[in-house]
Amino acid sequence: MLKITSLRKELKEAGLLERREGATWLKLGFLFSTFAALTVAQVLLPLWASALLIPVTALFAASCAMMAHEGGHRGLSANKGRNDLMLFSMMTAFGGVSGNYWRFKHNVQHHVHTNIEYEDPDIDVWPMASTARVYRESNAFRQWFQRNLQGYMFWPLTFLLVFSMRVAGVVYLRQRIKDKGLGDADNRMDLLSLVIHVGVWWVAPILAFGWMGLLFHMALWMTIGFFEAAVFSPAHMALPVL
């Protein structure tokens, strides 16, 4: 405890625990406006050029979505409402992942149980194994996959990361609404943000561009999943699994 107190004091004196709310909103404004400009360019450009631009657009989109991390940790502002606004607007309305789910998954499960088997969801990724124990307790198919394909399939499977988080988020939010009801402000905000996401990211592109709109959505968010994994994975790969 003394070491933690000393570290906190050192970080505070260095100014690393101070909130930079204004600068953070400005940063988000720059990232989001660049993402929007790139999206417009993809609509106007020929198909081949639009396809080549997807990784660049995805990079800025992933950066926008990751800004929700500040709100989820209450690190953006001293005001709860503005933290929630960042979380639910970027993670849920923009990214399609339940903000309540993200906060539970990241703050409670990951940070409290970092790199602990069966506890940290960031290393408990089906069908992979991160320890010998997980391998021994897997079924025959998973063991075959882990022995023969896991090393090759890790990065290709990251393209499905965002979509798996969306499904897990809906399951989590459904249970949270059953437990706490829509009288809970966070549940209402989360549900409304998901409706906005579906309207903006699924319905509108399909109505405007047909199935090409859906194809753009899938390609963009698959690439975003790859970028997100590229950010988070090295923080785990360098550490022992407990």
C-alpha positions, 0 to 999 in steps of 0.5 A: 500500500505504501508503494501505491501511495508513493506512486500516486503522489509522484504521478500527481506531482508530475501532473499526470492525474490532472484532467484535461477536459477541454483539450480532450473534447478538442482532440475528439472534435479533430478526430471525428471531423477527420473521420467524417471528411474521410467518409464523405471522400469515400462516398465520392471516390471511385470504388477502388479508391474508396476501398484503399481509404478504408484503413485510414478511415478506420484508424480515425474511427477507432481513435474516436471510439477509444475516447470513450475510455476516458469517460468510462474511467471518469477520467475526462471530467469531474462531472458525471454527466459529461463522462457518461456523454463521452462514454455513451456517445463514442462507445455506444452510439458511435461504436455500437458497443453497450457502454454499461457492458464496456464499463463492467468488462474493462473497469471491473473485470479487466483492471481488477483481474488483469491477466488472470485466467478465467477472470480477465476477459481480454485474455479469455477469448474463445476458442483460444487458450492463454494457459496450459490449464485453459487448454486442458479444460477445453474440448477436443475441437478447441484443443485441436484449434489451439495446437494447430491454428491459434498462432496463425488465426489470432490476427485474422480473428481480430477482424471480428472483435467489434462484432463479438463485443456488440453481441456480448454488450446486447446480452449484458444490457438485456440482463441489466435492464431486467435487473434494474429496469428502464428507470435506471438512467444508464440503462436508458442512455445505453438503449437510446444510444444503441438505437441511434447506432442502428439508425445511423450505421445500419439503416441509413447506409442501406437506404442510401447506398443499398448493400454497398452501404452495408459492405462499407460498414462491415469492412470499416468495423472489421478493420477497426477491430484489428486496430483495437487489438493492435493497441490492447494485445501488446499490453497483455502479451508482455506480461505473465498470465496468472 
